[in-house]
Amino acid sequence: MKDCWLTCSRCSRKQPIDSLQGQCECGGALLVEYDLEQAGRTLTKESLATRSSSMWRYHEVLPVRNLQSIVSLGEGCTPLVRLNRLEQQLSIADLRVKREEQNPTGSFKSRGFSAAVSLLQERGICKAAVPSNGNAAAALAAYAARAGIEAYVLIPQDCPGMIVEECIHYGAHTCLVEGLIHDAAQIIAEGKAEQGWFNVGTLKEPGRVEGKKTMGWEIAEQLDWRLPDVIVYPTGGGSGIIGLWKAFQEMRQMGFVQGDLPRLVSVQEAGCQPIVEAIGLHRAFVQPPTGPITSNPTGMRVSHPPDGNLIVSILRETNGTALAVTAEEIASAQKTLGAHGISSSPEGAATLAGLLRLRETGFLSPSDRVVLFNTSHALKYIPFTPSRSVPLIRSYKDFLDLQNRTAPSQSQGGGKN
């Protein structure tokens, strides 16, 4: 039996993983810890050579105990592609892009929800809800459908239409929300007990960080266990940065890698940059931020990251940084990546825009080995009108009114038969 538990990143309090809690009473994130000595008996560089090409090749350091409970659509093992011409143009020794758009739902969110939904499946939980800027909603919808779990997704009303269509396609109960992702989160929090929802929002449970952690394991394996010097990553809720940092810590403890961790760089879009502000002011993270949110509807538009302090501490611990790029810089970077054969989302293109800024400031040296993360593909963001109208709500009361109007002839949603 796999030995794993939850430990608070802030106060170090431990609790059983079966609680599936994501946040400690003190407010810190609850992260999964493993008996790494036990894991290392079977998880070795040699054993990986014979394993299947999915993120579950690292199952010893993933929290599902019963491997029969794994809910998979073939996520993980995405390409790490070298950008040779950009290396020459930017005078960088080694520049690569991790192509997360090749995951089953077209984004890195596939990883987190494969792990999260597997944990729900293992415990017989059959109703889940998520507040999302888009890609997390689509991923929950797909993996819940795969598992026969009923999914509820609440997304801002300006979410790209193609992603809304994805959620409908996979059979999720889909609602648009007047407001931003934290407004959607509030509706789920208010209705969680009455509706029987399990909230799989960012850091509300432990699985999503663990799934995203496999991105770190993969790039280390793909680079023959020599970590890059710098990783540039688009940041909204921050579970990707947390997952990468956690993966490198585990690998170092298990002897897979040695030396310093990569310098982690968070990129946000100007107009919603809470992590950038905290780093720039050399202070702890404070929320909520002041001023209007003016950035575009992407995964980076998260004004209330659940554990901003942890993200900021990780960036500082790794000698990394955070920076904001403009919508114009992102659009230009999308064209550049397209000219190199990469279909990049705004979030993915923001990493190249951030790299250009870093090159100007002297943060990078010519000898650095750099990895960019393209977290989703461009086609999700083309203008598109969903095939059916999607209800628009402002509050949990609106959600209840909607249910009363549509019951009992609700046509959407999967669920177990």
C-alpha positions in Angstrom: 0.0 0.0 0.0 1.4 3.4 -1.0 2.3 5.6 1.9 1.3 9.2 1.3 -0.3 12.0 3.3 -1.1 15.7 3.3 1.3 18.3 4.8 0.6 22.0 5.1 3.1 24.2 3.2 2.7 26.9 5.8 2.5 25.3 9.3 3.7 21.7 8.4 0.6 20.1 10.0 -0.1 16.7 8.6 -3.4 14.9 7.9 -4.6 11.8 6.0 -4.9 12.1 2.3 -8.4 10.6 2.4 -9.7 14.0 3.5 -8.9 15.3 0.0 -8.6 18.8 1.4 -6.6 21.4 -0.4 -6.3 24.0 2.3 -5.2 23.8 5.9 -7.0 25.7 8.7 -4.1 28.1 8.8 -4.7 29.0 5.2 -1.7 27.2 3.7 -1.9 24.8 0.8 -2.1 21.1 1.7 0.4 19.2 -0.5 0.9 15.5 -0.9 4.0 13.9 0.6 5.2 10.4 -0.1 7.5 7.8 1.5 10.1 8.5 -1.2 12.3 5.7 -0.1 9.4 3.3 -0.7 8.7 5.0 -4.1 12.3 4.7 -5.1 12.3 0.9 -4.9 10.3 0.7 -8.1 10.5 4.2 -9.6 14.0 4.2 -11.1 15.6 5.6 -14.3 15.9 2.0 -15.5 12.2 1.1 -14.8 11.0 4.2 -16.7 12.5 2.9 -19.9 9.9 0.2 -20.1 6.8 2.1 -19.0 3.9 3.5 -21.0 3.9 7.0 -22.5 1.6 8.8 -20.1 2.0 10.8 -17.0 1.0 7.7 -15.0 4.5 6.3 -15.7 5.4 8.1 -12.4 2.5 6.5 -10.5 4.7 5.9 -7.4 4.7 9.7 -6.8 1.1 10.3 -7.7 -1.6 10.0 -5.0 -3.9 7.3 -6.4 -3.4 4.1 -4.3 -5.5 1.8 -6.4 -4.2 1.9 -10.0 -7.6 0.5 -11.2 -9.1 3.8 -10.2 -7.0 5.8 -12.7 -9.0 7.9 -15.1 -6.9 8.5 -18.1 -7.3 9.8 -21.7 -3.6 9.4 -22.5 -2.4 12.6 -20.9 1.3 13.5 -20.5 4.5 12.7 -22.3 4.2 15.8 -24.5 7.0 16.9 -26.8 9.8 19.2 -25.7 10.8 20.9 -28.9 14.0 22.8 -29.5 13.6 26.3 -31.1 16.8 26.5 -33.0 16.3 29.6 -35.0 15.0 31.5 -32.0 18.1 30.4 -30.1 20.3 32.0 -32.7 18.2 35.2 -32.9 18.2 35.6 -29.1 21.7 34.3 -28.4 20.5 31.7 -26.0 22.4 28.4 -25.8 19.4 26.1 -25.6 15.7 27.1 -25.9 12.8 24.6 -25.9 9.1 24.7 -25.7 7.0 22.1 -23.8 4.0 21.4 -26.0 1.2 21.0 -23.5 -1.3 21.8 -26.2 -0.9 18.2 -27.3 -2.7 16.8 -24.2 -6.2 15.2 -24.7 -8.2 18.3 -23.9 -5.8 20.6 -25.7 -4.1 22.0 -22.5 -2.0 21.1 -19.5 -5.2 21.0 -17.5 -5.6 17.4 -18.6 -2.9 16.3 -16.2 -4.4 17.9 -13.1 -7.9 16.6 -13.8 -6.7 13.1 -14.6 -5.2 13.0 -11.1 -8.1 14.8 -9.4 -10.9 12.8 -11.0 -9.0 9.6 -10.3 -9.0 10.5 -6.6 -12.8 11.1 -6.8 -13.3 7.8 -8.6 -11.2 6.0 -6.0 -13.6 7.3 -3.3 -16.9 6.9 -5.1 -17.5 10.6 -5.4 -19.9 11.2 -8.3 -20.6 15.0 -8.5 -17.9 17.6 -9.0 -17.8 21.4 -9.7 -15.1 23.8 -10.8 -14.8 27.6 -11.3 -12.7 28.2 -14.3 -11.4 30.7 -16.9 -12.0 27.9 -19.4 -9.5 25.2 -19.9 -10.0 23.7 -16.4 -13.7 23.5 -17.1 -13.2 21.7 -20.4 -10.7 19.3 -18.7 -13.1 18.5 -15.8 -15.9 18.0 -18.3 -13.9 15.5 -20.3 -12.4 13.5 -17.4 -15.7 13.5 -15.5 -17.4 12.1 -18.6 -14.7 9.4 -18.8 -15.4 8.4 -15.2 -19.2 8.7 -15.3 -19.1 11.6 -12.8 -21.5 14.5 -13.1 -19.7 17.7 -13.8 -20.7 21.3 -13.1 -18.6 24.1 -14.7 -19.0 27.8 -13.9 -17.1 30.1 -16.2 -16.9 33.9 -16.8 -19.3 35.1 -19.4 -16.5 36.3 -21.7 -14.9 32.8 -21.8 -13.9 31.9 -25.3 -16.8 30.3 -27.2 -14.8 27.3 -28.3 -14.0 26.3 -24.8 -17.7 26.8 -23.8 -18.6 24.5 -26.7 -16.1 21.9 -25.4 -17.8 21.8 -22.0 -21.2 21.3 -23.6 -19.8 18.6 -25.9 -18.5 16.6 -23.0 -21.9 16.8 -21.3 -21.1 19.1 -18.3 -23.7 21.3 -16.7 -22.4 24.6 -18.0 -23.2 28.1 -16.7 -21.7 31.5 -17.6 -21.2 33.8 -14.7 -21.4 37.6 -14.7 -18.0 38.5 -13.3 -14.6 36.8 -12.9 -13.4 33.4 -11.8 -13.6 34.3 -8.1 -17.2 35.2 -8.6 -17.8 31.7 -10.0 -15.9 30.2 -7.1 -18.2 32.0 -4.6 -21.3 30.5 -6.2 -19.8 27.0 -5.9 -18.8 27.7 -2.3 -22.4 28.7 -1.5 -24.0 25.7 -3.2 -21.4 23.1 -2.3 -23.3 21.5 0.7 -26.8 21.8 -0.8 -25.8 20.5 -4.2 -23.4 17.8 -3.0 -20.6 19.2 -5.2 -17.0 18.2 -4.6 -15.1 21.4 -5.4 -12.1 20.6 -7.7 -11.1 24.3 -8.0 -7.4 25.3 -7.7 -5.9 24.1 -4.4 -9.3 23.0 -3.2 -8.1 19.4 -3.4 -4.6 17.8 -3.7 -4.9 16.1 -7.1 -4.5 18.9 -9.6 -1.1 20.0 -8.3 0.1 16.4 -8.4 -1.0 15.9 -12.0 0.7 19.1 -13.1 3.8 18.0 -11.2 4.4 15.4 -13.9 5.4 18.2 -16.2 8.5 18.6 -14.1 9.3 15.0 -14.1 8.9 14.8 -17.8 11.2 17.7 -18.7 13.9 16.3 -16.4 13.6 12.9 -18.1 13.5 14.4 -21.6 16.7 16.4 -20.8 18.5 13.2 -19.5 18.0 14.3 -15.9 19.8 17.6 -16.2 17.5 20.4 -15.2 17.2 23.5 -17.3 18.5 26.8 -15.9 15.3 28.7 -16.4 11.6 27.8 -16.8 9.2 30.5 -18.0 5.6 29.7 -17.0 2.2 31.5 -17.4 0.6 32.0 -14.0 -3.0 32.4 -12.9 -3.9 30.3 -9.9 -0.4 29.1 -9.6 -0.8 25.3 -9.3 1.6 24.8 -12.2 4.4 26.6 -10.6 3.8 24.8 -7.3 3.7 21.5 -9.1 7.0 22.1 -11.0 8.8 23.1 -7.8 7.4 20.1 -5.9 8.5 17.7 -8.7 12.1 19.1 -8.6 12.2 18.8 -4.8 11.1 15.1 -5.0 13.5 14.3 -7.8 16.4 15.8 -5.8 15.5 13.9 -2.7 15.3 10.6 -4.7 18.6 11.2 -6.4 17.3 11.6 -9.9 18.8 15.1 -10.2 21.5 17.2 -8.5 22.4 20.8 -8.1 20.3 24.0 -8.1 16.6 24.1 -9.1 15.7 26.0 -12.2 15.0 29.7 -11.8 11.2 29.8 -12.1 9.6 32.8 -13.8 5.9 33.6 -13.6 4.4 35.5 -16.5 1.1 37.4 -16.1 -0.8 39.7 -18.4 -0.8 43.4 -17.6 -4.1 44.3 -16.0 -4.2 41.3 -13.7 -0.7 40.8 -12.1 -1.0 40.1 -8.4 2.1 37.9 -8.3 4.1 40.5 -10.2 3.1 43.2 -7.8 4.1 41.2 -4.8 7.5 40.4 -6.3 8.1 43.9 -7.5 7.3 45.4 -4.1 9.5 42.9 -2.3 6.7 42.0 0.1 4.5 39.1 1.0 1.5 38.5 -1.2 -1.6 40.6 -0.2 -5.1 40.0 -1.6 -7.3 41.1 -3.0 -5.4 43.5 -5.3 -6.7 47.1 -5.8 -7.8 48.5 -9.1 -9.9 47.1 -12.0 -9.1 43.9 -13.8 -8.5 44.8 -17.4 -6.6 41.8 -18.8 -8.1 39.4 -21.4 -10.1 36.3 -20.6 -7.3 33.7 -20.3 -6.0 31.4 -17.7 -3.7 34.1 -16.4 -6.6 36.3 -15.3 -6.8 35.2 -11.7 -6.8 38.2 -9.3 -7.2 36.0 -6.1 -4.8 33.1 -6.4 -5.6 30.7 -3.5 -2.1 30.7 -2.0 -0.2 33.6 -3.5 2.3 33.5 -0.6 3.4 30.0 -1.6 3.9 31.1 -5.2 5.9 34.2 -4.3 8.1 32.1 -1.9 8.8 29.6 -4.6 9.9 32.2 -7.1 12.2 33.8 -4.5 13.6 30.4 -3.3 14.6 29.5 -6.8 16.0 33.0 -7.6 13.3 33.5 -10.1 11.0 36.4 -10.8 7.6 37.5 -12.1 6.8 39.9 -14.9 3.8 41.2 -16.7 3.5 41.5 -20.5 1.0 43.4 -22.6 -1.8 42.0 -24.8 0.2 43.4 -27.8 3.3 41.6 -26.8 1.4 38.4 -26.4 -0.2 38.7 -29.9 3.2 39.4 -31.4 4.7 36.3 -29.6 1.8 34.2 -30.9 2.7 35.1 -34.5 6.4 34.4 -33.8 5.6 30.9 -32.4 3.3 30.3 -35.3 6.1 31.0 -37.7 8.1 28.3 -35.9 5.2 25.8 -36.2 3.8 26.1 -32.7 0.1 26.7 -32.1 0.2 28.7 -29.0 -2.5 30.0 -26.7 -2.2 33.5 -25.3 -0.9 32.0 -22.1 1.8 30.0 -24.0 2.7 33.0 -26.1 3.1 35.1 -22.9 6.1 32.9 -22.0 7.9 34.0 -25.2 6.9 37.6 -24.6 8.3 37.2 -21.1 11.5 35.7 -22.4 12.1 38.7 -24.6 11.7 40.9 -21.6 14.1 38.8 -19.6 16.7 38.9 -22.4 16.6 42.7 -22.3 16.9 43.0 -18.5 20.0 40.8 -18.3 18.2 38.1 -16.2 19.3 35.5 -18.8 22.9 34.7 -19.8 23.9 33.4 -23.2 24.8 30.0 -21.7 21.3 29.4 -20.1 19.2 26.4 -21.0 15.6 27.7 -21.1 12.2 25.9 -21.2 9.0 27.7 -22.2 5.6 26.2 -21.5 2.9 26.4 -24.1 -0.1 25.4 -21.9 -2.8 25.3 -24.6 -3.3 25.7 -28.3 -4.4 28.7 -30.4 -7.6 27.2 -31.8 -9.3 27.4 -28.5 -9.3 31.1 -28.7 -10.7 31.8 -32.2 -14.0 33.6 -32.2 -16.8 31.0 -32.0 -20.5 30.9 -31.0 -21.5 27.8 -29.0 -24.0 25.4 -30.6 -26.6 26.2 -28.0 -27.4 29.0 -25.6 -25.7 28.8 -22.2 -27.5 30.2 -19.1 -26.0 33.4 -17.5 -26.1 33.7 -13.7 -24.9 36.2 -11.2 -25.4 34.3 -7.9 -26.2 30.9 -6.4 -29.8 32.0 -6.2 -29.8 32.4 -9.9 -28.4 28.9 -10.2 -31.3 27.5 -8.0 -33.9 29.4 -10.1 -32.3 28.0 -13.3 -32.6 24.5 -11.8 -36.2 25.0 -10.9 -37.0 26.1 -14.4 -35.3 23.2 -16.1 -36.1 20.3 -13.8 -36.9 17.5 -14.4 -36.0 17.7 -18.1 -32.4 18.5 -17.7 -30.7 17.2 -20.8 -27.1 18.0 -20.0 -24.7 16.1 -17.7 -23.4 12.7 -17.5 -23.5 10.9 -14.1 -23.4 7.3 -13.2 -26.3 5.2 -14.5 
